[in-house]
Amino acid sequence: MALREINFIPIEIVARRTLLRHLFFWTGRMVISLGLIWGFHFYHEHALQAEKRTVTTLKEMHANLGAKINEIKQIREELEGLSQKQAGLETITRNESYSRIFAKLADIMNEATWLSQLAIDSGLQAKAEAEVETSLRLTGFSLSAEELGNFLTRLSNEAMFKNVVLRRATESETSGLYKDMRQPIRLIQFEIVCSVPRV
């Protein structure tokens, strides 16, 4: 005797279940596909934003670097201006020390001795690290050896002048020194070198 299954469920219900099963299956697949697409899209957008942020950061760094370079240029120009002002002040200071030398020489000179040439060499010859000297070369005439010796003594005794040395002293005849002078007179031509410490 054969047994046969009899389905009492109507065909419409079975078809509806099959349709619903298919709909859920394909809907799930579509949701998964859309999720993958949206995930890729969001990842791509995030990567692009990161690149944009990097480009923006680089542009800001470039702008900041340009501003720093301009600031450095301005500082360099200010330093050059200060260097020029310092050089000018050094020149003024140096001239003041020369005026001190001239004033002291005027005090030491006597009536029978005079200078025809004064050479100042500020070649910054340093004997020690802290001591810088200016060398002087005095060329002139004296009426006698005694007057020249007097001038040398006063020059040597002055604290401003160091290492006073008479390099040359020659006797010579000179005429026309004064308007009413008719006969030549004998003069001693000298050359003295010394040094002046610079403050």
C-alpha positions as CSV (number, residue, x, y, z in Angstrom):
1,M,0.0,0.0,0.0
2,A,1.6,3.3,-1.0
3,L,1.6,6.4,1.2
4,R,1.4,9.8,-0.5
5,E,1.9,13.2,1.2
6,I,-1.0,15.4,0.8
7,N,-0.3,19.2,1.2
8,F,-3.3,20.9,2.6
9,I,-1.6,24.4,2.4
10,P,-3.0,26.4,-0.5
11,I,-0.7,27.1,-3.4
12,E,-1.1,30.9,-3.0
13,I,0.4,30.7,0.5
14,V,3.3,28.5,-0.7
15,A,4.0,30.9,-3.6
16,R,3.8,33.8,-1.3
17,R,6.3,32.2,1.1
18,T,8.7,31.5,-1.8
19,L,8.3,35.0,-3.0
20,L,9.0,36.4,0.5
21,R,12.0,34.2,0.8
22,H,13.4,35.4,-2.5
23,L,12.7,39.0,-1.6
24,F,14.5,38.8,1.8
25,F,17.4,37.0,0.1
26,W,17.9,39.6,-2.6
27,T,17.2,42.5,-0.3
28,G,19.9,41.2,2.1
29,R,22.3,40.9,-0.8
30,M,21.4,44.4,-2.0
31,V,21.9,45.8,1.5
32,I,25.3,44.1,1.8
33,S,26.3,45.5,-1.7
34,L,25.1,49.0,-0.8
35,G,27.0,48.8,2.5
36,L,30.2,47.8,0.7
37,I,29.7,50.6,-1.9
38,W,29.0,53.2,0.8
39,G,31.9,52.0,2.9
40,F,34.3,52.3,-0.1
41,H,32.8,55.7,-0.8
42,F,33.3,56.9,2.8
43,Y,36.9,55.5,2.9
44,H,37.7,57.2,-0.4
45,E,36.2,60.5,0.9
46,H,38.2,60.2,4.1
47,A,41.4,59.6,2.2
48,L,40.8,62.6,0.0
49,Q,40.1,64.8,3.0
50,A,43.3,63.6,4.6
51,E,45.2,64.5,1.4
52,K,43.5,67.9,1.3
53,R,44.5,68.4,5.0
54,T,48.1,67.5,4.2
55,V,48.2,69.9,1.2
56,T,46.6,72.6,3.4
57,T,49.2,72.0,6.1
58,L,52.0,72.1,3.5
59,K,50.7,75.4,2.2
60,E,50.5,76.8,5.7
61,M,54.0,75.7,6.4
62,H,55.2,77.2,3.1
63,A,53.5,80.5,4.0
64,N,55.0,80.4,7.6
65,L,58.4,79.7,6.1
66,G,58.1,82.7,3.7
67,A,57.1,84.9,6.6
68,K,60.1,83.7,8.6
69,I,62.4,84.3,5.6
70,N,61.1,87.9,5.3
71,E,61.6,88.4,9.1
72,I,65.2,87.1,8.8
73,K,65.8,89.5,5.9
74,Q,64.5,92.4,8.0
75,I,66.6,91.4,11.0
76,R,69.7,91.2,8.6
77,E,69.0,94.6,7.2
78,E,68.6,96.0,10.8
79,L,71.9,94.4,11.7
80,E,73.7,95.9,8.7
81,G,72.3,99.3,9.6
82,L,73.5,98.8,13.2
83,S,77.0,97.8,11.9
84,Q,77.2,100.9,9.8
85,K,76.2,103.1,12.8
86,Q,78.8,101.3,14.9
87,A,81.4,102.0,12.3
88,G,80.4,105.6,12.3
89,L,80.6,105.7,16.1
90,E,84.1,104.1,16.0
91,T,85.2,106.7,13.6
92,I,84.0,109.5,15.9
93,T,85.6,107.9,18.9
94,R,88.9,107.4,17.0
95,N,88.8,111.1,16.0
96,E,88.2,112.1,19.6
97,S,91.4,110.2,20.6
98,Y,93.3,112.0,17.9
99,S,92.2,115.3,19.2
100,R,93.5,114.3,22.6
101,I,96.9,113.5,21.0
102,F,97.0,116.9,19.3
103,A,96.0,118.8,22.5
104,K,98.8,117.0,24.5
105,L,101.4,117.7,21.8
106,A,100.5,121.3,21.8
107,D,101.1,121.5,25.5
108,I,104.5,119.8,25.2
109,M,105.8,121.8,22.3
110,N,108.2,124.7,23.0
111,E,108.8,127.8,21.0
112,A,112.2,126.6,19.6
113,T,110.8,123.3,18.3
114,W,108.0,122.8,15.8
115,L,106.6,120.0,13.7
116,S,106.5,119.9,9.9
117,Q,104.7,116.6,9.6
118,L,102.7,114.3,11.9
119,A,101.8,110.8,10.7
120,I,99.4,108.6,12.7
121,D,99.1,104.9,12.0
122,S,96.2,103.2,13.7
123,G,97.2,99.8,12.3
124,L,95.9,98.1,15.5
125,Q,99.3,96.6,16.4
126,A,98.5,94.6,19.5
127,K,101.2,93.8,22.0
128,A,98.8,91.9,24.2
129,E,95.2,90.9,23.8
130,A,93.8,93.9,25.6
131,E,96.4,96.5,24.6
132,V,96.0,98.1,21.2
133,E,98.4,101.0,20.2
134,T,98.5,103.8,17.7
135,S,101.9,104.7,16.4
136,L,103.0,108.3,15.8
137,R,105.8,109.7,13.6
138,L,106.8,113.3,14.3
139,T,109.0,115.2,11.8
140,G,110.1,118.7,12.4
141,F,112.8,121.3,13.2
142,S,114.5,122.6,16.3
143,L,116.7,125.6,16.8
144,S,119.3,123.7,18.9
145,A,120.1,120.2,20.3
146,E,119.3,121.4,23.8
147,E,115.7,122.5,22.7
148,L,115.2,119.2,20.9
149,G,116.4,117.3,24.0
150,N,114.0,119.3,26.2
151,F,111.2,118.4,23.8
152,L,112.2,114.7,23.9
153,T,112.3,114.7,27.7
154,R,108.9,116.3,28.0
155,L,107.5,113.8,25.4
156,S,109.0,110.8,27.3
157,N,107.7,112.0,30.6
158,E,104.1,112.3,29.4
159,A,102.1,109.2,30.3
160,M,100.2,109.2,27.0
161,F,103.2,108.6,24.8
162,K,105.1,105.3,25.1
163,N,108.4,104.0,23.5
164,V,109.6,107.5,22.5
165,V,112.6,107.0,20.1
166,L,114.6,109.7,18.2
167,R,115.2,108.0,14.9
168,R,117.0,110.8,13.1
169,A,118.5,114.2,13.9
170,T,120.5,116.1,11.2
171,E,121.8,119.6,11.2
172,S,121.1,121.7,8.1
173,E,121.1,125.4,7.0
174,T,117.8,127.0,6.1
175,S,117.2,130.5,4.6
176,G,114.0,132.4,4.1
177,L,112.5,131.1,7.3
178,Y,111.4,134.6,8.3
179,K,110.7,137.6,6.0
180,D,113.5,139.8,7.5
181,M,116.0,137.0,7.8
182,R,119.0,137.7,5.5
183,Q,121.5,135.0,6.5
184,P,120.7,131.3,6.7
185,I,120.4,129.7,10.1
186,R,121.3,126.3,11.3
187,L,118.4,124.0,12.3
188,I,118.2,120.5,13.5
189,Q,115.8,118.4,11.5
190,F,114.5,115.4,13.5
191,E,112.2,112.4,13.3
192,I,110.7,110.9,16.4
193,V,108.5,107.8,16.7
194,C,106.4,106.8,19.6
195,S,103.2,104.9,20.4
196,V,99.9,105.9,22.1
197,P,97.8,103.2,23.8
198,R,94.2,103.3,22.6
199,V,91.5,103.3,25.2
